[in-house]
Amino acid sequence: MTIIIKPHHLLDVFKLYNRGVYPLTPDLNYEHDFYLIGNLILDGKVDMVSLTIHSDDICKPCKHNKTGICMDSLEIDSFDKKEEYNRFIDKNLLQQFQLEEDLSYDLDKLLNLMTRKLSLELISEVWCYNSKEDNELRFVNTLNGIEKYIQSKTKDCRSE
């Protein structure tokens, strides 16, 4: 199965996975499909991803998604709309990982690339408005979540 996903959404799935949040549950405040897409990924049902900085498969049903644009507000420095902030983050992630928007990537290969390139410095540069402590937690949980997922898939293959 192929999904369209924002890079930060993909990383957030693994950040939460490492924190023990699995299976993911619906967010009734937003009504988006983060739980659905996240569970598909973590259940091994996604093999290809197409990365985007625009509305993705998670955003489609969200109550703040109006014609593909997130209308949710946000108060982070110069950003007052979540759409602007998320595009800033996702553009930076694509650049840091040297990936291209709208190309399809094999999920396992993409995750291996991300684990090689992921660093506290990368996280701190992309999430430059977060505190040092928040970025340290984001880095550790994301990296460990990806590695935990990769290890679980390796175990599944050996038991078949």
PyMOL commands that set and color helices and strands:
alter all, ss='L'
color gray80, all
select helices_A, chain A and resi 7-18+34-42+82-97+107-117+120-126+132-159
alter helices_A, ss='H'
color red, helices_A
select strands_A, chain A and resi 2-5+48-51+65-66+69-70+73-76+79-81+104-106
alter strands_A, ss='S'
color yellow, strands_A
deselect
rebuild
show_as cartoon
